[in-house]
Amino acid sequence: MILVGLTGTIGAGKSTVGRLFESWGARRIDTDQMAREVVRPGRPAFERIRATWGEGVLAPDGCLDRGALRRIVAGDSGARRELEHIVHPAVLELLEGRLEEARAAGTAIAVIEVPLLFETDLDEMCDVVVTVDAPLEERKRRIGSARRMSEEEFAALDGAQMMAEEKGRRADIVVENAGSLEELEEAARRAWERIERLAPAPCPAARDRWAVDLHMHTRHSKDCLSEPADVVARARRVGLDRIAITDHDEIEGAFEARRLAPDLVIVGEEVRTAEGLDLIGLFLSEHIPRGGAFRDVAAEMHRQGGVTYLPHPFDRWRGGDEEFLSSVVGLVDLVEAFNARVHDPERNERARRWAERHSLPVGAGSDAHLLTEIGGGRVRLDPFDGPEAFLRSVAGATIEGTPSGHWVHIGSTWAKIRKRLPI
């Protein structure tokens, strides 16, 4: 799924562009609408807002008076930040659920419409960012007419957002809305055509092939909090046919997941070797302690009838050098040519080229430490039963996926910290 972030200056017309994208086939997710959902009476965010600013921000019907609240925060940066701290986490939780639904439904292009896309760092999770801009006076006129907003309120809200020039510099595509609706539609259509070219072409045979994520983690890894049951549920929601649970130096999470879903889970383990490299074993039956020499770890994986899978071989922090890897290439059955957490595409490409030079098949995985990452990297291959059939099948696999945003590493870091805290 291609994820498009759509933003723009206030009054520029991003919602109009969002509706056009939706009419052309995108799944549109409007965070402004979600922000209204989370502040409905009875919701936690609504109660926190009332407790913070009192009954004066409520309308006669008991709902939130958005105009009154806007007037409070427009001229008070501290109040605005307080409001954002209340509303943004609730919106992000809703957003995560909507994106799950989109992926499970096989959506090709999803558009998240976010006024503060850059300010909240949500641009980092998007494949493409589109910003909409218009001349200042035209934006004032539109907002004054549509929302009955004073010039002072407009200036305060506009000043609280990133400047149009900076948004344009950081965006992949800028849609100018200085003319008629027809001209805007033409500009939006050009942007849409660029986005469509990024979407993977549907494969007619895809329905007959399995989608398999070969690299992910559970709470049994030191830097992950995901319960095995939640990993299984998430994998099913996003349409995966098989998953490999590959916790760091642990195997119990994979066993636990397999007990829950024997038809889904491949038991694996990501073992840190004495050389500082990781080696994944797939189709394992026993735990392998960390710290053994690469050759010994690979031999033990093969003794168990497993497959040796070399993950992220040239990642900046977790990879190795070609001289050493070439000395142990005979012990490797499969190479990870796409890891969604490797943000430099050249390093994934280098792994693919290295595998090709050594006539090794390639795999892919999300390396998920958060539930939302699962399925972000996968292979599409013919059905298999057991390690030997898997190796035959993966030789003809195709790789699918998009890199994760840099923000996912915050989740891993928090997991490490959380596990050190007293219960």
N, C-alpha and C positions, 0 to 999 in steps of 0.2 A: 504494500500500500504506500502510495506517495502522500506524504503529509505536507500540506501547504499552510504556512502561516500568513494570514491576511491582516494587515494593520493599516493605519493611516492617520493623518492629522484630523483633529476634530472638525466635523462638517465637510470632510473631503469627499465622502461618498463611498466609503468602504463597504457599507451594508448593501448598497446597490450592486457593487461589484460581486459581493458574496452571493447575492440572489441570482446574478447572471451565471456565476460558476455553478450554482446549484441546478439551474435550468439546463445546463450543458452536461450534467451527469455527476457532479461532485456531491459528496455527502457533506453538508454544511453544518458546522457546530458553532453556534453563536454564544460567546462567553458573556456578552451583555445580557442575553436572555437567561443564562444560567445564574448570573449575578442577581437577577430579579427572583429567580426560583429560590435561592438560598436565604433570602431575607423575607420570605413569606411568614405570616404570623405562626408561631409555634416552632419555627426552626431555630436551632441553636444560635445562628448568626443574628437573627432578628432579636432574640432575647438579650444578646450581648450589646447590640446597638441600643436597645431601649435602656439597658442598665447604665450604659455609658453616657447617653445624651438626654435621657428622660422622655417624658410623654410628649414633649414639644416636637419630636420628630415623627409623631404618629398622626395619621389623617383621622377624620371623624369616624370612619368605618373600622378603625383599629389596625389598618395596614400601615406600612411605612410611607411617610410623606417624603418621597425622593427629592422633591424640590426644596423642602426645608432642610433636609440633610445636606443637599448639594450646596446650599447657601452657607452652611456652617463650615464645611471643609474647603470651600473655594478659596477662602482667604486665610486659612490656618493650616500650614503644612504639617504640624504635629497632629491635628485632628484627621487630616487626610491619611497620614501614615497609620494612625490607629484604626481607621475604617478599613484600609487595605489589609491590615493584619487580621482583621475579623473576617472579611469577605473572601480574600484570595485563597486561603487554604480550602474553604468549602467549595469554591468554584473548581479548584484543581482536582478535588476528589470526584466531582461530577464529570469533569473533563476526562479523567482517566477511564471512568465507566463508559462514556460515550465512544471513546477510541477503541475500547475493547469490543464493543458492539459492532463498530465499523469493520474491524479486522475479522471478527468472526463471520460477518456477513459477506466477506470477500470483496470489500470495497476497494476500488482501484485508486481513487483519489479522494482524500478527505481534506476539507478546508476548515481550519480553526480561525475564527474571526475574533481578534484580541486587540483592543485599543492600546494596551500597554505591553505589547508583545516583547519588545526589546527591554523595557524597563523591568520585566519580570523574568527575563532570561528564557522565555519559552521559545524564542527563535532557535535556541540550540537543539531542540528536539525536532525541528522541521527540516524537511528536505529542500524546500523552496520557500522563500519569503517574498511576499508581494506587498508593497505599500502604495497607498492611494493618496494623491496630493492635489491641492487646488489653491488658487490665489487666496490670500488672507481675507480680502474684502468680500470675496464670493462666499467663503466659509462663514464669515460673520453673518452675512445676509441669510444663508440657509438655516443656520442654527437659530438665529433670532426669529425667523418665521416658523420653523418647525417646533421649537421647544419653548418659545417665548422667554428666551434667556437674555438678560441685560448684557451690555457690552462689558461691564465690569466682571460679571460671572464668566463670560466667554474668555476674557483675557486671563483670568485666574486659572481656568481649566486648561486653556491652551498653553499657558506658561508652565504648567505642571508636567506636561508631556515633553518627550524628546523633540528637539527641533526637527522640522521637515527635512532640512539638508542632511542631518545625521541619519535620519531614517532612510532617506534615499541612498546614502552612501553604504549603509549596512544591508539594504535589501538586494535581492537578486533581480527583481523586476519592479519598476516604478510605473504606475498607471496614472497619467495626468488627466484631471477632470476639470478642465478650464472652459469647456464649451458646452455643446448640447448633449442631451441624453444619447442621441445617435452616435455622436463622436466618442462618448464614454464607452458605449457598447462595442464600438470598433476597437478601441484601445484594450478593453478587457478581453475581447476575442483573441487579439494577438498574444496577450499574456497566457490565455488558456491554451492556445496551440503550443506554446513553449512548454507548458506544464505537461500536456498530454504526451509530448515526445519523450518525457522521462518515465512515464508509466510503462511497466513491463507488458509486452504483448501477450495476450492470453495464449496459453499452450493447449491445443485441442486434446492432447493426450494427458493433460495434467490430472484429470479426474481419475485416470487409471493408475497413477503413480502416487507414491506416498510422499508426504511432506514430513521431514525428519529434522529436528533440531538436535545436534550432536554434542552440545556443550551447555550445561546449566548447573545451578547450585541450589542448595537448600540451607536451612538453618544449621546444618551440620558442618558447613564451612564457616570459618571464623569471621568472614566478612559478608554474611548473608543472614537475613532474618526470616526467610520464606519457609513456611511449613510445607513438608512434602505433600500433604493433602491439597494445599492451595496451589502448589506447582502443578499437580495433576489436573486440578479443575481448570486452571488457566490454560494449560496446554490443550485441553479438549475444547475450550471456548474459542481458541484461535485456530482450530482446525488442524492440529498436528496429528499425524498418524502414529508416530513413534517419537520418544524423547530419550536422550541419554542423560541420566543424573550423574554428574561428575564432580562431586564435592572435593575440596582440597584435603588430601591425605586422610579422608574418611570415606566409609562405604555404607554406613548404617542408613543414611538418608535415602540412598538408592534402594536398599532392601525394603525400607519402609514404604517408599513410593510404589515399588513393584508389588508388594502385598496388596496395596489399594487398587492397582491397575496393572495386572500382569500382561494384559494385551497391549499396553502402551509403553512400558518402561524398559529401557536397556540399562542394566546395572553397570556403572562405570566408576572410575576414581581418577582424579587428577593428582599425580604424585610429584612432589618436589624432590628432584634428585640431588645427589651430592655436588654435581656441577652447577647447581642453581637453576637448571632448566626444569620445566614441567613436562611430564609425559602422561597422557591419558590412556587408561586401559578400558576397553569396551567389552561387554559380555564376560565380566569377571564373576568369580564365585567367592573370593576371599579378599579381606583387607590386605593392602600392601603398605607397610610403614614408610614414612618419608625418610630421605637421607641416604638411600642406597645409591650406588653408582648407576649411571644411566644404563649401562649394559646389563647390570644385574636386575634392575627394575623391569626392563624390557623382557628379559628372559623369564622372569616370574609371571608376567602377564601372558606370555606365550605358553608357559607351563599350565596355566589355568584354562587354556583354550581360547584366550581372549585376543583382541585386536589391539595393536599399538597405534595410537593416534597422536601425532605431534601437533600440539596446539600453538597458535601465535608464534611461529618459530623466529620471526624477525621483529617482534614488537620491541619498542624502545626500552621498556622496563622489564619485560619477561622473556625476551628472546635470547638467542645465542648467536654464535658466529658460524659462518659457512664452513670453516675449516673443521671445527669439531663436529658439526652436523654431518658433514660428508664422511667423517670417520665412523659414524654409527648409522649411516643411511640403510644398511642392510638389516637393521633391527626394526625399522619403521614400516608399518603397513599402509598408513594413511596420513595425509598432511592436511592441516586446517588452512585452507586457502582463503576463507572469509570468516573473520571473527568480528562481530558487530561492535565490540568494544575497542577494536583497533581503529583509531580515528584517522590515521594517515593511510589513505588508500594504497599508496606505493608499497607499504609494508605488507599488506595483504597480497598485492600483486607480485611482490618479490617471492612470497611463499608459494604462490601458484607457479611461477616460473621455475623455482627450485624443484618443486615436485615434478614438473614436466621434464626437466633435464634428467631426473633420476627415474623416470617412468613410473611414478607413484600416483595412485588415485588421490583425489582431493575431496575434502568434506567442508562443512560450514556449520556454524552454531552461533547462538546469541551470546554465549558466555554470561547468561542472565544471572544477576544477583538480586534483581528486583522482579516482581511478577510481571510488570508492564513490559519488560524486555523480552520475555519468552516468545520465541518464534521470529525474532528480529533478524536472525540468520538461520538458514535451513538449506537442506538439499532436497531435491525432488528426484526420486529414484523408484525403480520397480520394486514391488513387494519382495520381502525376504523372510527367511526363517532360520535364524542362527548366524554365527559369525562367518562361516564359509560362504553362504548365500549372500550375506551382506556385502562381503568384499567383491563378489561377482557383480552385484547390483550397483554398488557405488562407483564402479569403474565407468558406468554410463550415466552418472548423476549430473544434474544441472544445479547451479548455485543460485539461491534467491536471498534477498534481504537488503536492508539499508543500515548504515552505521547508526549506532545509538548516539544520543546527545551526550556532551561532556558531563551534563548534570547527573548521569547515572552513578558516577564515581562518588558523589556526595552520599548516596544511599549506602554504598559499600563502606565508606569511612564511618558513617553513623553506626552501622552494624557493629563494626569493631569497637567503637566507643561504648555502645550500649551493652555489649557483652562484658565489658570491664567494670560496669557500674554495679553496685550492690543491688540485689534483687529487693 
